[in-house]
């Protein structure tokens, strides 16, 4: 699942938007639509959820860890 491999460094927050970088080719990943794709979260509540999800994480930490 692509979202479970999402790391903090794959989330770019700027200009009131959060961009999720998916299928990172440098890590050998891909997604259904190809490599190096992205999703823009421009709804304020969506961005706030993502900001809180990555708040205390290091760059290589998973955004949605499964243990």
Buried (B, 14 or more C-beta within 10 A) or exposed (E): EBEEBBBBBBBEEEEEBBBBBBBBEEEEBBBEEEEEBEEEBEEEEBBEEBEEBBEEBEEEEBBEEEE
